[in-house]
Amino acid sequence: MAVKLNVHGLNVHGAPTEAIEDWFETDPTPYLSEEDRTLVAEIRAFVRAQDYTPLGDEAVRELEERMQLAAGYASDEGVYGTPLCGAFHRILLDQRVPPELSRQILVRFNPRMAERQGVAFERT
């Protein structure tokens, strides 16, 4: 399962970094750039400032299972997550974010996340 990534004009084969294969078992924070860390901190602060009922244990397990399935399907298609993507998923799980708040977060932060990731995927 190789993917050809165009990252800032450089072609890279495989996952963005071979050291990270499973965002659900590995903390992506050490792999974030300083700008990505700033964005992650903004997202985390935004979530913590919201008034919401956190998901229960079973709902968090279901959310994580859905995320893992989606990541598995994407990798089957040759698309791998980035450290920023992994950090975003960790926030959703750690803060037990319900779907309606997840949508608000995406509306507010997705354009900046897409810009920061700077990755164009090409199937090989």
A tleap script that builds the chain and sets N, CA, C and O, in Angstrom:
source leaprc.protein.ff14SB
mol = sequence {
  NMET ALA VAL LYS LEU ASN VAL HIE GLY LEU
  ASN VAL HIE GLY ALA PRO THR GLU ALA ILE
  GLU ASP TRP PHE GLU THR ASP PRO THR PRO
  TYR LEU SER GLU GLU ASP ARG THR LEU VAL
  ALA GLU ILE ARG ALA PHE VAL ARG ALA GLN
  ASP TYR THR PRO LEU GLY ASP GLU ALA VAL
  ARG GLU LEU GLU GLU ARG MET GLN LEU ALA
  ALA GLY TYR ALA SER ASP GLU GLY VAL TYR
  GLY THR PRO LEU CYS GLY ALA PHE HIE ARG
  ILE LEU LEU ASP GLN ARG VAL PRO PRO GLU
  LEU SER ARG GLN ILE LEU VAL ARG PHE ASN
  PRO ARG MET ALA GLU ARG GLN GLY VAL ALA
  PHE GLU ARG CTHR
}
set mol.1.N position { 0.826 -1.186 0.000 }
set mol.1.CA position { 0.000 0.000 0.000 }
set mol.1.C position { 0.871 1.250 0.000 }
set mol.1.O position { 1.100 1.829 1.062 }
set mol.2.N position { 1.340 1.664 -1.104 }
set mol.2.CA position { 2.148 2.874 -1.167 }
set mol.2.C position { 1.285 4.025 -1.630 }
set mol.2.O position { 0.347 3.849 -2.408 }
set mol.3.N position { 1.610 5.186 -1.149 }
set mol.3.CA position { 0.928 6.397 -1.603 }
set mol.3.C position { 2.004 7.384 -2.012 }
set mol.3.O position { 3.034 7.513 -1.350 }
set mol.4.N position { 1.759 8.059 -3.082 }
set mol.4.CA position { 2.690 9.092 -3.518 }
set mol.4.C position { 2.143 10.413 -3.005 }
set mol.4.O position { 1.077 10.865 -3.424 }
set mol.5.N position { 2.881 11.019 -2.100 }
set mol.5.CA position { 2.465 12.284 -1.518 }
set mol.5.C position { 3.288 13.409 -2.104 }
set mol.5.O position { 4.500 13.279 -2.273 }
set mol.6.N position { 2.641 14.496 -2.411 }
set mol.6.CA position { 3.362 15.677 -2.847 }
set mol.6.C position { 3.306 16.652 -1.680 }
set mol.6.O position { 2.300 17.333 -1.482 }
set mol.7.N position { 4.377 16.719 -0.915 }
set mol.7.CA position { 4.436 17.570 0.270 }
set mol.7.C position { 5.376 18.727 -0.023 }
set mol.7.O position { 6.592 18.550 -0.095 }
set mol.8.N position { 4.806 19.905 -0.190 }
set mol.8.CA position { 5.592 21.107 -0.470 }
set mol.8.C position { 6.549 20.875 -1.636 }
set mol.8.O position { 7.710 21.279 -1.589 }
set mol.9.N position { 6.045 20.217 -2.686 }
set mol.9.CA position { 6.838 20.030 -3.892 }
set mol.9.C position { 7.753 18.824 -3.882 }
set mol.9.O position { 8.411 18.549 -4.885 }
set mol.10.N position { 7.815 18.087 -2.766 }
set mol.10.CA position { 8.677 16.911 -2.693 }
set mol.10.C position { 7.829 15.658 -2.793 }
set mol.10.O position { 6.812 15.544 -2.108 }
set mol.11.N position { 8.220 14.739 -3.613 }
set mol.11.CA position { 7.495 13.473 -3.703 }
set mol.11.C position { 8.013 12.524 -2.642 }
set mol.11.O position { 9.219 12.315 -2.516 }
set mol.12.N position { 7.100 11.956 -1.884 }
set mol.12.CA position { 7.441 11.040 -0.799 }
set mol.12.C position { 6.591 9.790 -0.979 }
set mol.12.O position { 5.383 9.891 -1.196 }
set mol.13.N position { 7.205 8.614 -0.891 }
set mol.13.CA position { 6.435 7.375 -0.993 }
set mol.13.C position { 6.200 6.815 0.394 }
set mol.13.O position { 7.084 6.858 1.250 }
set mol.14.N position { 5.002 6.289 0.616 }
set mol.14.CA position { 4.644 5.714 1.909 }
set mol.14.C position { 3.940 6.739 2.767 }
set mol.14.O position { 3.569 7.815 2.299 }
set mol.15.N position { 3.763 6.396 4.017 }
set mol.15.CA position { 3.103 7.287 4.972 }
set mol.15.C position { 3.971 8.522 5.179 }
set mol.15.O position { 5.170 8.483 4.900 }
set mol.16.N position { 3.387 9.621 5.663 }
set mol.16.CA position { 4.176 10.836 5.866 }
set mol.16.C position { 5.434 10.600 6.690 }
set mol.16.O position { 6.456 11.237 6.436 }
set mol.17.N position { 5.387 9.727 7.642 }
set mol.17.CA position { 6.585 9.313 8.358 }
set mol.17.C position { 6.408 7.853 8.735 }
set mol.17.O position { 5.367 7.471 9.268 }
set mol.18.N position { 7.395 7.051 8.470 }
set mol.18.CA position { 7.288 5.626 8.723 }
set mol.18.C position { 7.134 5.312 10.209 }
set mol.18.O position { 6.641 4.240 10.560 }
set mol.19.N position { 7.546 6.227 11.087 }
set mol.19.CA position { 7.462 5.984 12.523 }
set mol.19.C position { 6.028 6.025 13.026 }
set mol.19.O position { 5.737 5.516 14.108 }
set mol.20.N position { 5.140 6.618 12.263 }
set mol.20.CA position { 3.746 6.726 12.686 }
set mol.20.C position { 2.911 5.888 11.737 }
set mol.20.O position { 2.805 6.210 10.554 }
set mol.21.N position { 2.325 4.830 12.236 }
set mol.21.CA position { 1.466 4.012 11.396 }
set mol.21.C position { 0.039 3.995 11.906 }
set mol.21.O position { -0.889 3.801 11.120 }
set mol.22.N position { -0.158 4.189 13.184 }
set mol.22.CA position { -1.495 4.118 13.754 }
set mol.22.C position { -1.706 5.290 14.701 }
set mol.22.O position { -1.158 5.328 15.803 }
set mol.23.N position { -2.517 6.250 14.245 }
set mol.23.CA position { -2.766 7.442 15.065 }
set mol.23.C position { -3.496 7.108 16.347 }
set mol.23.O position { -3.517 7.911 17.280 }
set mol.24.N position { -4.089 5.943 16.402 }
set mol.24.CA position { -4.861 5.577 17.571 }
set mol.24.C position { -4.000 4.926 18.639 }
set mol.24.O position { -4.454 4.685 19.758 }
set mol.25.N position { -2.753 4.644 18.285 }
set mol.25.CA position { -1.826 4.071 19.257 }
set mol.25.C position { -0.586 4.938 19.464 }
set mol.25.O position { 0.200 4.680 20.375 }
set mol.26.N position { -0.401 5.950 18.641 }
set mol.26.CA position { 0.800 6.775 18.688 }
set mol.26.C position { 0.416 8.238 18.870 }
set mol.26.O position { -0.500 8.727 18.209 }
set mol.27.N position { 1.101 8.926 19.749 }
set mol.27.CA position { 0.875 10.355 19.948 }
set mol.27.C position { 1.543 11.117 18.804 }
set mol.27.O position { 2.765 11.064 18.670 }
set mol.28.N position { 0.768 11.826 17.976 }
set mol.28.CA position { 1.357 12.538 16.844 }
set mol.28.C position { 2.054 13.852 17.217 }
set mol.28.O position { 2.736 14.447 16.382 }
set mol.29.N position { 1.889 14.305 18.459 }
set mol.29.CA position { 2.399 15.618 18.865 }
set mol.29.C position { 3.870 15.843 18.545 }
set mol.29.O position { 4.207 16.915 18.043 }
set mol.30.N position { 4.771 14.888 18.808 }
set mol.30.CA position { 6.184 15.136 18.514 }
set mol.30.C position { 6.468 15.389 17.033 }
set mol.30.O position { 7.515 15.939 16.691 }
set mol.31.N position { 5.555 14.997 16.162 }
set mol.31.CA position { 5.763 15.127 14.727 }
set mol.31.C position { 5.138 16.394 14.150 }
set mol.31.O position { 5.228 16.640 12.947 }
set mol.32.N position { 4.505 17.199 15.004 }
set mol.32.CA position { 3.861 18.431 14.540 }
set mol.32.C position { 4.879 19.558 14.398 }
set mol.32.O position { 5.809 19.680 15.195 }
set mol.33.N position { 4.682 20.377 13.369 }
set mol.33.CA position { 5.495 21.588 13.245 }
set mol.33.C position { 5.022 22.591 14.294 }
set mol.33.O position { 3.972 22.403 14.908 }
set mol.34.N position { 5.779 23.632 14.492 }
set mol.34.CA position { 5.404 24.649 15.472 }
set mol.34.C position { 4.066 25.295 15.094 }
set mol.34.O position { 3.239 25.563 15.965 }
set mol.35.N position { 3.857 25.543 13.808 }
set mol.35.CA position { 2.589 26.140 13.352 }
set mol.35.C position { 1.422 25.188 13.593 }
set mol.35.O position { 0.335 25.615 13.981 }
set mol.36.N position { 1.654 23.896 13.363 }
set mol.36.CA position { 0.605 22.910 13.616 }
set mol.36.C position { 0.288 22.819 15.105 }
set mol.36.O position { -0.874 22.678 15.486 }
set mol.37.N position { 1.314 22.899 15.944 }
set mol.37.CA position { 1.090 22.871 17.397 }
set mol.37.C position { 0.240 24.057 17.837 }
set mol.37.O position { -0.626 23.925 18.702 }
set mol.38.N position { 0.492 25.207 17.239 }
set mol.38.CA position { -0.296 26.396 17.560 }
set mol.38.C position { -1.753 26.184 17.164 }
set mol.38.O position { -2.661 26.513 17.927 }
set mol.39.N position { -1.973 25.640 15.979 }
set mol.39.CA position { -3.338 25.387 15.514 }
set mol.39.C position { -4.029 24.355 16.401 }
set mol.39.O position { -5.199 24.531 16.742 }
set mol.40.N position { -3.343 23.299 16.778 }
set mol.40.CA position { -3.914 22.283 17.660 }
set mol.40.C position { -4.292 22.899 19.004 }
set mol.40.O position { -5.350 22.589 19.550 }
set mol.41.N position { -3.444 23.762 19.538 }
set mol.41.CA position { -3.748 24.437 20.802 }
set mol.41.C position { -4.991 25.313 20.667 }
set mol.41.O position { -5.806 25.373 21.588 }
set mol.42.N position { -5.145 25.991 19.535 }
set mol.42.CA position { -6.342 26.806 19.297 }
set mol.42.C position { -7.595 25.943 19.243 }
set mol.42.O position { -8.628 26.297 19.811 }
set mol.43.N position { -7.497 24.813 18.559 }
set mol.43.CA position { -8.655 23.914 18.455 }
set mol.43.C position { -9.015 23.375 19.835 }
set mol.43.O position { -10.187 23.360 20.211 }
set mol.44.N position { -8.014 22.934 20.586 }
set mol.44.CA position { -8.268 22.403 21.928 }
set mol.44.C position { -8.898 23.472 22.826 }
set mol.44.O position { -9.833 23.175 23.568 }
set mol.45.N position { -8.401 24.704 22.769 }
set mol.45.CA position { -8.967 25.793 23.581 }
set mol.45.C position { -10.410 26.079 23.159 }
set mol.45.O position { -11.268 26.323 24.008 }
set mol.46.N position { -10.678 26.050 21.846 }
set mol.46.CA position { -12.040 26.270 21.351 }
set mol.46.C position { -12.979 25.202 21.911 }
set mol.46.O position { -14.068 25.519 22.390 }
set mol.47.N position { -12.559 23.947 21.851 }
set mol.47.CA position { -13.389 22.853 22.347 }
set mol.47.C position { -13.660 23.021 23.835 }
set mol.47.O position { -14.799 22.886 24.282 }
set mol.48.N position { -12.629 23.313 24.594 }
set mol.48.CA position { -12.784 23.435 26.048 }
set mol.48.C position { -13.655 24.624 26.443 }
set mol.48.O position { -14.229 24.635 27.532 }
set mol.49.N position { -13.757 25.612 25.580 }
set mol.49.CA position { -14.582 26.794 25.878 }
set mol.49.C position { -16.068 26.569 25.564 }
set mol.49.O position { -16.915 27.387 25.922 }
set mol.50.N position { -16.375 25.455 24.892 }
set mol.50.CA position { -17.755 25.175 24.505 }
set mol.50.C position { -18.525 24.540 25.659 }
set mol.50.O position { -17.965 23.836 26.499 }
set mol.51.N position { -19.823 24.814 25.669 }
set mol.51.CA position { -20.713 24.202 26.651 }
set mol.51.C position { -21.386 23.010 25.971 }
set mol.51.O position { -22.306 23.186 25.173 }
set mol.52.N position { -20.929 21.807 26.285 }
set mol.52.CA position { -21.502 20.622 25.671 }
set mol.52.C position { -21.469 19.463 26.666 }
set mol.52.O position { -20.730 19.482 27.650 }
set mol.53.N position { -22.280 18.473 26.384 }
set mol.53.CA position { -22.283 17.260 27.191 }
set mol.53.C position { -21.318 16.275 26.542 }
set mol.53.O position { -21.558 15.835 25.418 }
set mol.54.N position { -20.232 15.920 27.225 }
set mol.54.CA position { -19.260 14.991 26.647 }
set mol.54.C position { -19.893 13.635 26.350 }
set mol.54.O position { -20.818 13.201 27.037 }
set mol.55.N position { -19.380 12.982 25.322 }
set mol.55.CA position { -19.840 11.644 24.990 }
set mol.55.C position { -19.521 10.686 26.123 }
set mol.55.O position { -18.524 10.857 26.825 }
set mol.56.N position { -20.362 9.681 26.304 }
set mol.56.CA position { -20.118 8.641 27.292 }
set mol.56.C position { -19.089 7.650 26.772 }
set mol.56.O position { -18.670 7.718 25.617 }
set mol.57.N position { -18.688 6.728 27.639 }
set mol.57.CA position { -17.659 5.743 27.300 }
set mol.57.C position { -18.008 4.943 26.046 }
set mol.57.O position { -17.168 4.781 25.161 }
set mol.58.N position { -19.236 4.445 25.965 }
set mol.58.CA position { -19.640 3.622 24.810 }
set mol.58.C position { -19.614 4.446 23.527 }
set mol.58.O position { -19.150 3.967 22.492 }
set mol.59.N position { -20.108 5.681 23.586 }
set mol.59.CA position { -20.119 6.541 22.393 }
set mol.59.C position { -18.697 6.867 21.932 }
set mol.59.O position { -18.438 6.935 20.731 }
set mol.60.N position { -17.776 7.068 22.877 }
set mol.60.CA position { -16.378 7.340 22.523 }
set mol.60.C position { -15.767 6.106 21.856 }
set mol.60.O position { -15.040 6.227 20.870 }
set mol.61.N position { -16.062 4.925 22.394 }
set mol.61.CA position { -15.558 3.690 21.777 }
set mol.61.C position { -16.088 3.543 20.348 }
set mol.61.O position { -15.347 3.169 19.440 }
set mol.62.N position { -17.360 3.834 20.162 }
set mol.62.CA position { -17.952 3.754 18.818 }
set mol.62.C position { -17.321 4.773 17.868 }
set mol.62.O position { -17.045 4.460 16.711 }
set mol.63.N position { -17.095 5.992 18.359 }
set mol.63.CA position { -16.459 7.024 17.545 }
set mol.63.C position { -15.057 6.590 17.138 }
set mol.63.O position { -14.668 6.734 15.979 }
set mol.64.N position { -14.303 6.061 18.091 }
set mol.64.CA position { -12.946 5.609 17.780 }
set mol.64.C position { -12.969 4.464 16.767 }
set mol.64.O position { -12.135 4.419 15.863 }
set mol.65.N position { -13.910 3.553 16.913 }
set mol.65.CA position { -14.032 2.449 15.950 }
set mol.65.C position { -14.337 2.981 14.553 }
set mol.65.O position { -13.758 2.515 13.572 }
set mol.66.N position { -15.253 3.967 14.457 }
set mol.66.CA position { -15.571 4.555 13.149 }
set mol.66.C position { -14.364 5.258 12.557 }
set mol.66.O position { -14.112 5.157 11.356 }
set mol.67.N position { -13.606 5.978 13.400 }
set mol.67.CA position { -12.395 6.649 12.922 }
set mol.67.C position { -11.370 5.634 12.423 }
set mol.67.O position { -10.740 5.839 11.385 }
set mol.68.N position { -11.206 4.539 13.166 }
set mol.68.CA position { -10.252 3.502 12.765 }
set mol.68.C position { -10.674 2.857 11.448 }
set mol.68.O position { -9.837 2.611 10.580 }
set mol.69.N position { -11.971 2.583 11.297 }
set mol.69.CA position { -12.457 2.009 10.042 }
set mol.69.C position { -12.197 2.963 8.877 }
set mol.69.O position { -11.722 2.551 7.819 }
set mol.70.N position { -12.514 4.240 9.084 }
set mol.70.CA position { -12.299 5.233 8.024 }
set mol.70.C position { -10.821 5.322 7.667 }
set mol.70.O position { -10.468 5.382 6.490 }
set mol.71.N position { -9.952 5.332 8.683 }
set mol.71.CA position { -8.507 5.387 8.431 }
set mol.71.C position { -8.055 4.136 7.691 }
set mol.71.O position { -7.205 4.213 6.804 }
set mol.72.N position { -8.617 2.987 8.048 }
set mol.72.CA position { -8.268 1.744 7.364 }
set mol.72.C position { -8.692 1.755 5.907 }
set mol.72.O position { -7.934 1.337 5.032 }
set mol.73.N position { -9.913 2.236 5.641 }
set mol.73.CA position { -10.386 2.322 4.260 }
set mol.73.C position { -9.522 3.293 3.460 }
set mol.73.O position { -9.179 3.031 2.307 }
set mol.74.N position { -9.174 4.417 4.084 }
set mol.74.CA position { -8.340 5.405 3.395 }
set mol.74.C position { -6.972 4.806 3.066 }
set mol.74.O position { -6.470 4.974 1.954 }
set mol.75.N position { -6.367 4.105 4.036 }
set mol.75.CA position { -5.042 3.536 3.775 }
set mol.75.C position { -5.122 2.435 2.723 }
set mol.75.O position { -4.178 2.243 1.957 }
set mol.76.N position { -6.251 1.703 2.677 }
set mol.76.CA position { -6.437 0.712 1.614 }
set mol.76.C position { -6.425 1.381 0.243 }
set mol.76.O position { -6.042 0.769 -0.755 }
set mol.77.N position { -6.846 2.641 0.205 }
set mol.77.CA position { -6.867 3.412 -1.041 }
set mol.77.C position { -5.553 4.171 -1.258 }
set mol.77.O position { -5.414 4.910 -2.233 }
set mol.78.N position { -4.593 3.985 -0.349 }
set mol.78.CA position { -3.300 4.643 -0.503 }
set mol.78.C position { -3.256 6.047 0.058 }
set mol.78.O position { -2.407 6.846 -0.337 }
set mol.79.N position { -4.164 6.361 0.980 }
set mol.79.CA position { -4.203 7.692 1.587 }
set mol.79.C position { -3.917 7.531 3.076 }
set mol.79.O position { -4.598 6.772 3.765 }
set mol.80.N position { -2.915 8.241 3.568 }
set mol.80.CA position { -2.519 8.152 4.967 }
set mol.80.C position { -2.726 9.489 5.652 }
set mol.80.O position { -2.686 10.540 5.012 }
set mol.81.N position { -2.947 9.445 6.952 }
set mol.81.CA position { -3.125 10.667 7.721 }
set mol.81.C position { -1.825 11.410 7.923 }
set mol.81.O position { -0.739 10.860 7.742 }
set mol.82.N position { -1.953 12.668 8.299 }
set mol.82.CA position { -0.802 13.497 8.628 }
set mol.82.C position { -0.752 13.651 10.148 }
set mol.82.O position { -1.725 13.313 10.821 }
set mol.83.N position { 0.343 14.147 10.704 }
set mol.83.CA position { 0.376 14.386 12.144 }
set mol.83.C position { -0.744 15.328 12.601 }
set mol.83.O position { -1.318 15.123 13.671 }
set mol.84.N position { -1.059 16.346 11.813 }
set mol.84.CA position { -2.136 17.269 12.178 }
set mol.84.C position { -3.472 16.549 12.213 }
set mol.84.O position { -4.276 16.778 13.117 }
set mol.85.N position { -3.713 15.695 11.258 }
set mol.85.CA position { -4.935 14.898 11.222 }
set mol.85.C position { -5.031 14.017 12.464 }
set mol.85.O position { -6.087 13.927 13.090 }
set mol.86.N position { -3.931 13.374 12.815 }
set mol.86.CA position { -3.908 12.536 14.011 }
set mol.86.C position { -4.177 13.323 15.275 }
set mol.86.O position { -4.912 12.866 16.150 }
set mol.87.N position { -3.588 14.501 15.377 }
set mol.87.CA position { -3.795 15.341 16.561 }
set mol.87.C position { -5.250 15.789 16.657 }
set mol.87.O position { -5.814 15.846 17.749 }
set mol.88.N position { -5.854 16.105 15.520 }
set mol.88.CA position { -7.261 16.507 15.508 }
set mol.88.C position { -8.147 15.359 16.009 }
set mol.88.O position { -9.047 15.578 16.819 }
set mol.89.N position { -7.893 14.146 15.531 }
set mol.89.CA position { -8.679 13.003 15.985 }
set mol.89.C position { -8.497 12.765 17.479 }
set mol.89.O position { -9.449 12.411 18.174 }
set mol.90.N position { -7.267 12.959 17.978 }
set mol.90.CA position { -7.025 12.789 19.418 }
set mol.90.C position { -7.845 13.788 20.225 }
set mol.90.O position { -8.386 13.435 21.273 }
set mol.91.N position { -7.945 15.024 19.754 }
set mol.91.CA position { -8.749 16.025 20.467 }
set mol.91.C position { -10.198 15.566 20.542 }
set mol.91.O position { -10.809 15.604 21.610 }
set mol.92.N position { -10.750 15.134 19.413 }
set mol.92.CA position { -12.153 14.701 19.386 }
set mol.92.C position { -12.398 13.565 20.371 }
set mol.92.O position { -13.417 13.544 21.061 }
set mol.93.N position { -11.459 12.620 20.437 }
set mol.93.CA position { -11.619 11.487 21.343 }
set mol.93.C position { -11.346 11.871 22.796 }
set mol.93.O position { -12.132 11.540 23.683 }
set mol.94.N position { -10.243 12.562 23.040 }
set mol.94.CA position { -9.872 12.915 24.411 }
set mol.94.C position { -10.880 13.841 25.081 }
set mol.94.O position { -11.148 13.723 26.276 }
set mol.95.N position { -11.436 14.762 24.299 }
set mol.95.CA position { -12.392 15.719 24.850 }
set mol.95.C position { -13.840 15.211 24.753 }
set mol.95.O position { -14.779 15.889 25.171 }
set mol.96.N position { -13.999 13.994 24.186 }
set mol.96.CA position { -15.317 13.362 24.082 }
set mol.96.C position { -16.316 14.262 23.355 }
set mol.96.O position { -17.433 14.490 23.819 }
set mol.97.N position { -15.879 14.763 22.207 }
set mol.97.CA position { -16.647 15.750 21.446 }
set mol.97.C position { -17.815 15.082 20.718 }
set mol.97.O position { -17.612 14.131 19.964 }
set mol.98.N position { -19.050 15.582 20.944 }
set mol.98.CA position { -20.213 15.041 20.229 }
set mol.98.C position { -20.227 15.503 18.767 }
set mol.98.O position { -19.605 16.510 18.427 }
set mol.99.N position { -20.937 14.766 17.905 }
set mol.99.CA position { -20.935 15.080 16.465 }
set mol.99.C position { -21.324 16.513 16.120 }
set mol.99.O position { -20.731 17.109 15.221 }
set mol.100.N position { -22.291 17.068 16.803 }
set mol.100.CA position { -22.706 18.438 16.465 }
set mol.100.C position { -21.595 19.453 16.721 }
set mol.100.O position { -21.474 20.430 15.982 }
set mol.101.N position { -20.794 19.239 17.743 }
set mol.101.CA position { -19.658 20.124 18.002 }
set mol.101.C position { -18.527 19.839 17.015 }
set mol.101.O position { -17.823 20.759 16.600 }
set mol.102.N position { -18.350 18.590 16.643 }
set mol.102.CA position { -17.337 18.249 15.638 }
set mol.102.C position { -17.576 19.017 14.351 }
set mol.102.O position { -16.632 19.508 13.732 }
set mol.103.N position { -18.840 19.124 13.945 }
set mol.103.CA position { -19.170 19.875 12.727 }
set mol.103.C position { -18.793 21.342 12.875 }
set mol.103.O position { -18.246 21.935 11.945 }
set mol.104.N position { -19.077 21.938 14.035 }
set mol.104.CA position { -18.710 23.347 14.276 }
set mol.104.C position { -17.192 23.531 14.192 }
set mol.104.O position { -16.706 24.511 13.627 }
set mol.105.N position { -16.464 22.593 14.753 }
set mol.105.CA position { -15.002 22.672 14.734 }
set mol.105.C position { -14.502 22.612 13.292 }
set mol.105.O position { -13.629 23.386 12.900 }
set mol.106.N position { -15.057 21.695 12.510 }
set mol.106.CA position { -14.630 21.579 11.116 }
set mol.106.C position { -14.950 22.839 10.323 }
set mol.106.O position { -14.125 23.303 9.536 }
set mol.107.N position { -16.133 23.394 10.523 }
set mol.107.CA position { -16.492 24.626 9.811 }
set mol.107.C position { -15.491 25.732 10.141 }
set mol.107.O position { -15.065 26.486 9.266 }
set mol.108.N position { -15.132 25.811 11.401 }
set mol.108.CA position { -14.237 26.896 11.842 }
set mol.108.C position { -12.770 26.656 11.463 }
set mol.108.O position { -12.080 27.593 11.060 }
set mol.109.N position { -12.287 25.415 11.588 }
set mol.109.CA position { -10.848 25.168 11.474 }
set mol.109.C position { -10.410 24.381 10.242 }
set mol.109.O position { -9.220 24.380 9.926 }
set mol.110.N position { -11.316 23.714 9.536 }
set mol.110.CA position { -10.894 22.868 8.428 }
set mol.110.C position { -10.120 23.605 7.336 }
set mol.110.O position { -9.126 23.068 6.846 }
set mol.111.N position { -10.532 24.818 6.928 }
set mol.111.CA position { -9.724 25.490 5.896 }
set mol.111.C position { -8.265 25.696 6.331 }
set mol.111.O position { -7.350 25.529 5.524 }
set mol.112.N position { -8.051 26.051 7.574 }
set mol.112.CA position { -6.681 26.243 8.069 }
set mol.112.C position { -5.954 24.923 8.186 }
set mol.112.O position { -4.759 24.849 7.900 }
set mol.113.N position { -6.664 23.860 8.609 }
set mol.113.CA position { -6.027 22.549 8.704 }
set mol.113.C position { -5.600 22.074 7.318 }
set mol.113.O position { -4.495 21.558 7.152 }
set mol.114.N position { -6.465 22.244 6.330 }
set mol.114.CA position { -6.136 21.824 4.965 }
set mol.114.C position { -4.935 22.607 4.441 }
set mol.114.O position { -4.054 22.044 3.792 }
set mol.115.N position { -4.908 23.893 4.724 }
set mol.115.CA position { -3.784 24.735 4.291 }
set mol.115.C position { -2.489 24.300 4.971 }
set mol.115.O position { -1.440 24.233 4.330 }
set mol.116.N position { -2.562 24.003 6.275 }
set mol.116.CA position { -1.366 23.624 7.032 }
set mol.116.C position { -0.835 22.263 6.583 }
set mol.116.O position { 0.378 22.050 6.569 }
set mol.117.N position { -1.729 21.340 6.215 }
set mol.117.CA position { -1.263 20.013 5.832 }
set mol.117.C position { -0.523 20.056 4.508 }
set mol.117.O position { 0.415 19.287 4.296 }
set mol.118.N position { -0.936 20.954 3.609 }
set mol.118.CA position { -0.214 21.153 2.365 }
set mol.118.C position { 0.084 19.873 1.606 }
set mol.118.O position { 1.149 19.739 1.004 }
set mol.119.N position { -0.844 18.936 1.631 }
set mol.119.CA position { -0.618 17.642 0.999 }
set mol.119.C position { -1.610 17.440 -0.135 }
set mol.119.O position { -2.819 17.581 0.054 }
set mol.120.N position { -1.100 17.113 -1.302 }
set mol.120.CA position { -1.942 16.735 -2.435 }
set mol.120.C position { -1.708 15.252 -2.667 }
set mol.120.O position { -0.567 14.835 -2.868 }
set mol.121.N position { -2.736 14.471 -2.645 }
set mol.121.CA position { -2.608 13.022 -2.802 }
set mol.121.C position { -2.721 12.626 -4.259 }
set mol.121.O position { -3.566 13.137 -4.994 }
set mol.122.N position { -1.872 11.721 -4.659 }
set mol.122.CA position { -1.926 11.138 -5.992 }
set mol.122.C position { -1.841 9.637 -5.805 }
set mol.122.O position { -0.941 9.148 -5.122 }
set mol.123.N position { -2.765 8.899 -6.403 }
set mol.123.CA position { -2.703 7.447 -6.286 }
set mol.123.C position { -1.566 6.924 -7.150 }
set mol.123.O position { -1.273 7.461 -8.218 }
set mol.124.N position { -0.931 5.861 -6.661 }
set mol.124.CA position { 0.143 5.232 -7.450 }
set mol.124.C position { -0.250 3.814 -7.796 }
set mol.124.O position { 0.511 3.107 -8.456 }
savepdb mol mol.pdb
quit
